[in-house]
Amino acid sequence: MLELNKKFLKHSHDTDVIAFAYGEGAAFGDVFVSAYQTRRQARALGHTALKEALTLAVHGCLHLAGHDDRAPKEKAVMFRRQDEVLISLGF
């Protein structure tokens, strides 16, 4: 994940999920989830690695759908939608 983040996004830090759209404004793409961060975050949050992996996958898909989490208001909207999707999946 660190290498993907460096190579494609020019960030020098590790991350838990990265989403790459197939084109500008495309709602489809690839979502990469870090197994290391998944396990670490699941332990810290007190839930299963499966729930965390699904949370991160949904988060990445929401980015592909146009959601952004940089500004606090946008982040709140995105995380609310993320929770709705997870609840619909039984989590």
C-alpha positions in Angstrom: 0.0 0.0 0.0 2.8 2.4 0.8 4.4 1.7 -2.6 1.0 2.3 -4.4 0.5 5.5 -2.4 4.0 6.7 -3.3 3.9 5.7 -7.0 0.4 6.9 -7.9 -0.6 9.5 -5.4 2.8 10.9 -4.4 2.1 10.4 -0.7 4.9 9.2 1.5 2.7 7.5 4.1 0.9 4.2 4.5 -2.9 4.0 4.1 -5.7 1.5 4.6 -7.5 1.8 1.3 -6.9 3.3 -2.1 -9.4 3.5 -5.0 -8.4 4.1 -8.6 -11.2 5.0 -11.0 -11.0 3.6 -14.5 -11.2 7.1 -15.9 -12.0 10.7 -14.9 -15.4 10.7 -13.2 -15.8 6.9 -13.7 -17.8 5.2 -11.0 -15.9 1.9 -11.6 -12.4 1.1 -10.7 -10.0 -0.9 -8.5 -10.1 -0.8 -4.7 -7.0 -1.9 -2.8 -7.4 -2.7 0.9 -4.4 -3.1 3.2 -4.4 -6.5 5.0 -2.0 -5.1 7.6 -4.1 -2.0 8.3 -7.3 -4.1 8.3 -6.0 -6.3 11.1 -4.5 -3.4 13.0 -7.6 -1.2 12.8 -10.0 -4.1 13.6 -8.0 -4.8 16.8 -8.1 -1.1 17.8 -11.8 -0.8 17.1 -12.7 -4.1 18.7 -14.4 -5.8 15.8 -13.5 -8.5 13.3 -11.1 -8.2 10.5 -13.9 -9.1 8.1 -16.0 -6.1 9.3 -13.0 -3.8 8.9 -12.1 -5.2 5.4 -15.8 -4.7 4.3 -15.7 -1.2 5.9 -12.6 -0.3 3.9 -13.9 -1.8 0.7 -17.2 0.1 1.0 -15.2 3.3 1.8 -13.2 2.8 -1.4 -16.3 2.2 -3.5 -17.9 5.3 -2.1 -14.8 7.3 -3.3 -15.4 5.8 -6.8 -19.0 6.9 -6.5 -17.8 10.5 -6.0 -17.8 10.8 -2.2 -14.9 12.7 -0.6 -13.8 12.8 3.0 -11.4 15.7 3.1 -13.7 18.3 4.6 -15.5 17.5 7.9 -19.1 17.9 6.4 -18.2 15.7 3.4 -16.6 13.2 5.7 -19.7 13.0 7.9 -21.9 12.4 4.9 -19.6 9.7 3.5 -19.3 7.9 6.8 -23.0 8.0 7.3 -23.5 6.4 3.9 -20.7 3.9 4.7 -22.6 2.9 7.9 -25.9 2.5 5.9 -24.2 0.2 3.4 -22.6 -1.9 6.2 -25.9 -2.2 8.0 -27.6 -3.4 4.8 -24.9 -6.1 4.6 -25.6 -7.2 8.1 -22.7 -5.5 9.8 
